[in-house]
Each structure stands twice: as structure tokens, then as C-alpha cells.
Amino acid sequence: MRVQLVDPSAFTPPYDRALAAALARAGAEVELVTTEFLHGEVPAADGYRVDERFYRRSASRGLAARGRLGFKLAEHLRDMLRFRRAHSDADVVHYQWLTLPGLDARLLPPTRPRVMTAHYILPPSPSRRQIASAHRVFGRMDAVVAHSEHGAARLRDEVGLPGERVRVIPHGAFDYLTELGAAEKPLPAELEGAEGPVILSFGLIRAYKGLEYLVAAFQQIAAGDNNYRLIIAGEPKKESQQYWRDIQRTIEREETGKRVIQEIRFVPDEETELYFKAADVLVLPYTEIFQSGVLFLAYGFGLPVIATDVGSLRDDIIEGQTGFVCRPSDAADLAEVLKKYFDSSLFHALDRKRGEIKAFARSRNSWNVVGDITRAVYGRLLAKRN
């Protein structure tokens, strides 16, 4: 079976490459079609080919090049048309993302069957136009993959896809980072000798991620208690830089700000382990989200997660065993749930619990299982076509 995975803008390289490797282990011949990822290293190709045919000119200019996004946009239509015209011997084309979904859905190559992973479906209160757009894009697929029953229900009930086109396949746990070995880089000085709880926020900084609620909750639980630490590790996108500056001012106004460790940059894979091993809990205070890859990264390291009850996050947390759930946009409730966690056996037996969380992730969210299920979906589509 020949499979083409497509992510033109390399929106999710860890997911793309983990899935490609899993499909290769399941016996498929896999090609990942994407662009050069400019933000850092990516996992090496393991049993599959990579064709970085998209946005070559803008990528060659580098991440900091002036007007890079404009150049990328200028290349987009040409690259999509070349992709459409290119001969492919793939039996199945599986789209992870489309850069400009409304336009790109009309330019897809004729190769069928087509599959798409619904990494994002709709905002919490979608407009008619957003629903219509999602229906046009997903409706051009022979199957659409959701990572949870929550996502599958939205595809059926809101987007209007026939139930037989929707497949639920779990999100794999990103445990490959646990095998890299931590980089030869010391932890921030503020963590040296820290004996108290360490809270972690990790990943791209964007307004919908609700970081202001985490900062406010930290200020509540850390006031008068010098043991608590908060690590904020990640990079704000250009459109989120003012959002982050506002949060920084909030941090600096309070005495607790001295215990907030700010690693405001893209954290490369080889340094990720430093932060997940130093932390006692990952917090995802999102105000809206569909699915979070960072949650499965935490599980790969055996780290418990506190997340807001948005999207499918509740489906991915076993209360009291792998983490806890709190209300979105509610700093007071998040503070209470943090206190609940630090009083729980999950925290006090964390060394043992990390192993249990890793085992849970490997059984429920194994990439080998994901690869086998995905390949079976392809097989059924091909049999139906024939």
C-alpha cells in the first residue's frame, strides 16, 4: 500500500512524522509531502520518504527574512497547482492540514481515496460561514479522522458529515522525545535547589491558550508561599506578541513574579525533557481548543495534566489518575484545582505515578496502534473503491 501524507506548511511535524513512521512499521510505503520546518529540528525519517516540495523559495530565505510570509503566500497557488499536476502512484492521500482550506479544497489532486485528519474542526460558537466552509473542505474527503468521540460528534452534528465517513483514531503519545536524552544545558537558576511544586506551561503562546488565567491562579496559590515555581516555556507568534507583553506586565507587578521562570523562545526537541522532568504538572488553561498535542507530550514523559473543560481535553484525562479538569476562563477554579492536585496522591506519589501514566499512554495512545488502525481505514476505503 502506497500512502502520501500531506502537510504543506509543516503545521504539525511531530504528528506527521510519528504517523508516517507508524504506518511504515505497519507495512505501508509512505511519503510525507511538506515544507522545510524552520523553527528547529524534526524527527529523522524512520522508514519513510520526505519530499519538502512546498514553499522552497520562501523557506530558503530563513525564518527571520523580511516579508517571508508574503513570499510564501505568493508561492502557494503555484505549489498547489504543481502538486495537483504531479503524477503520484499513491493508493491513498491523507491530508493533515491545508494551508488555505477554502481554496485548497478545490485544487486537490484527483487521487482517491482522500483522507483528512481533523486536527481542528470549528470554534466553540461557529458562524454559518465557518460551518459551510468546514463542510466544503471535509465533504471532499472519503474519510475524516477525529481523535475523540467529541470530535466525531462535531463532524457529524455540526459539520453535517455522514456518520460512515467519520473515523475515530486516538492521538499517539509523543514518547520519542524521551529517547533523545536531555541536552547538555542546565536548568534555569531559579529552579536550582527548588523543593516545592513546579507548574509548567509549554508550547506556542497564543491568546486562546488562556495563559492569563494560569498566571492569576499562580498568584493566588503562591502568595505567601515561596515554594511554588511556574515555568512558561514557549514562543509567541507575531500576532500574539502584544498579548504576551500584557501578561509579562501582570507578572512583573506581583511579588510572585520572581518565581515565574520565563523561557520565551522556541524550545528544541533535545531540551524538552529538561522542562517536563523538572515539572510536577503541566497546565493547559485553554479558553478554546479542539485537541492538544502538548497533552500527549506530557503523557509521554509521565507528567500529569490539569486542563480546562474545552474541546476533547476532558476525554483525554482520567480524573485523579492522569490529571484533573477545571472550568475555562476561571482563575479561581484553576487555583482550587491546583491545590487539589498538590494535596492528592497523584502528586505525592508522583515518581510511581509517572510510570503508570507512561504505561497508560503506551497502551491507549501507542503509535503502533494508531498506525494499525489508520492502515485498516485505508484498506477498507480501497476495498470499497474496487
Buried (B, 14 or more C-beta within 10 A) or exposed (E): BBBBBBBBBBBBBBBBBBBBBBBBBBEBBBBBBBBBBBEEEBBEBBEBEBBBBBBEEBBEBEEEEEEBEEBBBEBBEEBBEEBBEEEBEBBBBBBBBBBBBEEBBEBBBEBBBBBBBBBBBBEEEBEEEBBBBBBBBBBBBBBBBBBBEBBBBBBBEBBEBEEEBBBBBBBBBBBBBBEBEBBEEEBBEBBEEBEEBBBBBBBEBBBBBBBBBBBBBBBBBBEEEEEBBBBBBBBBEEEBEEBBEEBBEBBEEBEBBEBBBBBBEBBEBBBBBBBBBBBBBBBBBBBBBBBBBBBBBBBBBBBBBBBBBBBBBBBBBEEEBBBBBBBBBBBEBBBBBBEBBBEBEBBEEBEEBBEBBBEBBBEBBBBEBBBBBBBEBBBEBBEEEE
